[in-house]
Amino acid sequence: MGYVLRVRFASFFAGAAVALAAGSYYLHKDYKIAHHAMSQQMNNLYKSLDGRISSLENLKEVEAMKPVEDAE
């Protein structure tokens, strides 16, 4: 009876170790995918914001040059 119990415990702990490893791999993979998605969204947001800032700076430069052209 003791031998069978040891075999069952060993099987249980081996299965738990495999499940833990598989779960850790799955969570790590899920974390990497989520991190990549968030990083891509932030990069797109920064590019959009940079474009808006550049267009506002260009508009400001054009408006600053208009009074000089009208005075001449």
C-alpha positions in Angstrom: 0.0 0.0 0.0 2.9 2.4 0.8 4.5 1.9 -2.6 1.2 2.7 -4.5 0.8 5.8 -2.4 4.3 7.0 -3.2 3.8 6.3 -6.9 0.5 8.3 -6.8 2.2 11.2 -5.0 5.1 11.2 -7.5 2.6 11.2 -10.4 0.6 14.0 -8.9 3.7 16.2 -8.3 5.0 15.4 -11.8 1.7 16.4 -13.3 1.6 19.6 -11.1 5.1 20.5 -12.3 4.2 20.0 -15.9 1.0 22.0 -15.5 3.0 24.8 -13.7 5.5 24.9 -16.5 2.8 25.0 -19.2 0.9 27.7 -17.3 4.0 29.8 -16.8 4.8 29.5 -20.5 1.3 30.5 -21.5 1.2 33.5 -19.2 4.6 34.6 -20.3 3.5 34.4 -24.0 0.2 36.2 -23.2 2.2 38.9 -21.4 4.5 39.4 -24.3 1.6 39.7 -26.8 -0.2 42.2 -24.6 3.0 44.2 -24.1 3.6 44.3 -27.9 0.1 45.4 -28.5 0.3 48.2 -26.0 3.6 49.3 -27.3 2.3 49.4 -30.8 -0.7 51.5 -29.7 1.5 53.9 -27.9 3.8 54.2 -30.9 0.8 55.0 -33.1 -0.4 57.6 -30.6 3.0 59.2 -30.5 3.2 59.3 -34.3 -0.2 60.9 -34.5 0.7 63.4 -31.8 4.0 64.3 -33.5 2.1 64.9 -36.8 -0.4 67.2 -35.1 2.4 69.1 -33.3 4.3 69.5 -36.6 1.3 70.8 -38.4 0.6 73.3 -35.6 4.2 74.5 -35.7 4.1 74.9 -39.4 0.8 76.8 -39.1 2.4 79.0 -36.4 5.4 79.7 -38.7 3.2 80.6 -41.7 1.1 83.0 -39.5 4.3 84.6 -38.1 5.5 85.2 -41.7 2.3 86.7 -43.0 2.6 90.1 -41.2 6.1 90.5 -42.5 5.0 89.9 -46.1 2.0 92.3 -45.7 4.3 95.1 -44.4 6.5 95.1 -47.4 
